[in-house]
Amino acid sequence: MSEEISKIMVCIDGSENSIKAARKALEMAKKNNAEVIAVYISFIPYYLRRLPQYGWEGLHEYDVGQMKEWLKDIMIQAKEDNIHFKSLVRETTSSIVKEIINIADEEKIDLIIVGSTGKSKLDRVLVGSVAQGVMTNAKCSILLVR
C-alpha cells in the first residue's frame, strides 16, 4: 500500500475481530495522519420495516447506542491520539456489502479495514460473507484483520 491514505473506513459489528479492526484503523490513522470512519450496517428485512407496530422506527437509536458501547474505548483512544474519528450507522433492507461499498464511494475512502469474521455464526464460514463481499466489490484497498 504505497498510495496515500487519508480516509480509513472500518466496519463494525460488535465482534472481537471488528474491534481488532478498529484498533488497527487507529494505528494506521496515526501513522498516516488519516481520518477514521467507523461504520455499522444493520440489516432489517424489508417486510419487517413495513410493520411499524413493532417499533422499528426506534431501531436506529438502538443501533447508535450499540455502536457507541462497542467503540467507547476506541473513541477515547482516538481522542487521546488526536485522530479525527466519526461513526456512522445505517440500516438496509438489501445488502450489507452494497451499503458498505456505497458509503466507501460516497466518503471517498482510501482503505477499508474489516474483521475476518463477523458476529453471526453463519458469517464465520470461511472468511465471512461480508468481509468476502467487501474484498470482491470495493474499489479501494482492503485490509483484513484476524
VOKE-684597 format. One line per field, with one value per residue (C-alpha): chain; x, y, z. Coordinates in nm, 4 decimals. Example, Ala and Ser with C-alpha at 12.3 -4.5 7.8 and 13.67 -1.06 7.14 Angstrom:
<recs>
cadena: c(A	A) .
X: c(1.2300	1.3670) .
Y: c(-0.4500	-0.1060) .
Z: c(0.7800	0.7140) .
</recs>
This chain:
<recs>
cadena: c(A	A	A	A	A	A	A	A	A	A	A	A	A	A	A	A	A	A	A	A	A	A	A	A	A	A	A	A	A	A	A	A	A	A	A	A	A	A	A	A	A	A	A	A	A	A	A	A	A	A	A	A	A	A	A	A	A	A	A	A	A	A	A	A	A	A	A	A	A	A	A	A	A	A	A	A	A	A	A	A	A	A	A	A	A	A	A	A	A	A	A	A	A	A	A	A	A	A	A	A	A	A	A	A	A	A	A	A	A	A	A	A	A	A	A	A	A	A	A	A	A	A	A	A	A	A	A	A	A	A	A	A	A	A	A	A	A	A	A	A	A	A	A	A	A	A) .
X: c(0.0000	0.2202	-0.0618	-0.1551	-0.4141	-0.6161	-0.9532	-0.9967	-1.3276	-1.3608	-1.6616	-1.8007	-2.0474	-1.9504	-1.7450	-1.3961	-1.2457	-1.4274	-1.2910	-0.9413	-1.0043	-1.0979	-0.7738	-0.5792	-0.7622	-0.6454	-0.2893	-0.2863	-0.4600	-0.1959	0.0864	-0.0801	-0.2484	-0.5755	-0.9408	-1.1311	-1.4962	-1.6436	-1.9473	-2.2174	-2.4822	-2.7959	-2.9834	-3.3600	-3.5627	-3.7970	-4.1102	-4.0236	-3.9781	-4.3354	-4.4631	-4.4495	-4.6391	-4.3178	-4.1308	-3.8778	-3.8618	-3.6618	-3.4126	-3.1702	-3.1327	-3.0750	-2.8109	-2.6332	-2.6270	-2.4886	-2.2118	-2.1142	-2.0913	-1.8754	-1.6479	-1.6224	-1.2562	-1.1708	-1.3249	-1.1281	-0.8049	-0.8816	-0.9332	-0.6093	-0.4197	-0.5871	-0.7348	-1.0417	-1.2918	-1.6583	-1.9131	-2.1933	-2.4915	-2.7160	-2.9978	-3.0537	-3.3236	-3.0993	-2.7278	-2.4842	-2.1986	-2.3668	-2.4242	-2.0579	-1.9430	-2.1847	-2.0512	-1.6911	-1.7701	-1.9642	-1.6916	-1.4033	-1.2428	-0.8797	-0.8736	-1.1431	-1.0500	-1.2691	-1.2511	-1.2046	-1.5277	-1.8310	-2.0577	-2.3031	-2.2223	-2.3201	-2.0742	-1.7877	-1.7984	-1.4662	-1.3587	-1.7015	-1.9607	-1.9483	-1.5667	-1.5522	-1.8144	-1.6292	-1.2979	-1.4611	-1.6509	-1.4580	-1.2736	-1.0183	-0.7608	-0.8808	-0.7124	-0.8455	-0.7779	-0.7727) .
Y: c(0.0000	0.2800	0.5203	0.7974	0.7010	0.9933	0.8305	0.4906	0.3129	0.0338	-0.1983	-0.2692	-0.5353	-0.5804	-0.8936	-0.9337	-0.9160	-0.5916	-0.4322	-0.5533	-0.3943	-0.0653	-0.0724	-0.1359	0.1571	0.3872	0.2577	0.3223	0.6592	0.7739	0.6724	0.8340	1.1329	0.9931	1.0252	0.7155	0.6450	0.3522	0.2044	-0.0252	-0.1531	-0.3035	-0.5423	-0.5136	-0.7362	-0.5245	-0.6997	-0.6105	-0.2418	-0.2399	-0.3289	-0.0067	-0.1630	-0.3426	-0.0174	-0.0418	0.3375	0.3316	0.0830	0.3488	0.4965	0.1472	0.0761	0.4055	0.3139	-0.0326	0.1104	0.3665	0.0863	-0.1274	0.1655	0.3523	0.2556	0.3153	0.6647	0.7512	0.6327	0.8318	1.1467	1.0891	1.0380	1.3417	1.1285	1.2620	0.9830	0.9598	0.6820	0.6130	0.3818	0.2848	0.0395	-0.1530	-0.3804	-0.5162	-0.5950	-0.5016	-0.5332	-0.2953	-0.0416	-0.0607	-0.0136	0.2803	0.4523	0.3924	0.5568	0.8479	0.9194	0.8677	0.6071	0.5095	0.1972	-0.0301	-0.2388	-0.5374	-0.8214	-1.1643	-1.2961	-1.1259	-1.1731	-1.4235	-1.7944	-1.8009	-1.5174	-1.7248	-1.9648	-1.9315	-1.5674	-1.4267	-1.3347	-0.9578	-0.9451	-1.1538	-0.9387	-0.6189	-0.7649	-0.8623	-0.5396	-0.2480	-0.0063	0.0877	-0.1125	-0.3601	-0.4777	-0.7970	-0.8271	-1.1617) .
Z: c(0.0000	-0.1206	-0.2141	0.0279	0.2872	0.4188	0.4872	0.6504	0.6940	0.9479	0.9517	1.2985	1.4119	1.7757	1.7104	1.8545	1.5054	1.4232	1.7416	1.6427	1.3021	1.4732	1.6733	1.3521	1.1891	1.4695	1.4382	1.0635	1.1001	1.3464	1.1082	0.8061	0.9718	0.8378	0.9320	1.0533	0.9831	1.1765	1.0017	1.1357	0.8962	1.0461	0.8187	0.8504	0.6190	0.4089	0.5324	0.8935	0.8120	0.6888	1.0380	1.2434	1.5338	1.6332	1.6944	1.4107	1.3955	1.7231	1.5851	1.4592	1.8074	1.9455	1.6783	1.7539	2.1237	2.0464	1.8313	2.0953	2.3506	2.1205	2.0376	2.3682	2.4270	2.0597	2.0691	2.3846	2.2187	1.9015	2.1074	2.3018	1.9749	1.8134	1.5332	1.3532	1.4220	1.3377	1.3425	1.1002	1.1443	0.8559	0.8165	0.4965	0.3643	0.0907	0.1169	0.3928	0.1426	-0.1057	0.1709	0.2786	-0.0816	-0.1275	0.1844	0.0733	-0.2606	-0.1053	0.1501	-0.0975	0.1270	0.0586	0.2766	0.4190	0.7224	0.8089	1.0566	0.9031	1.0553	1.1957	1.4901	1.3473	1.3339	0.9686	0.8997	1.0426	0.7487	0.5658	0.5631	0.6463	0.3892	0.4494	0.4516	0.1359	-0.0373	0.0511	-0.0719	-0.4001	-0.4684	-0.3185	-0.5475	-0.2819	-0.0871	0.1762	0.4949	0.6531	1.0270	1.2097) .
</recs>
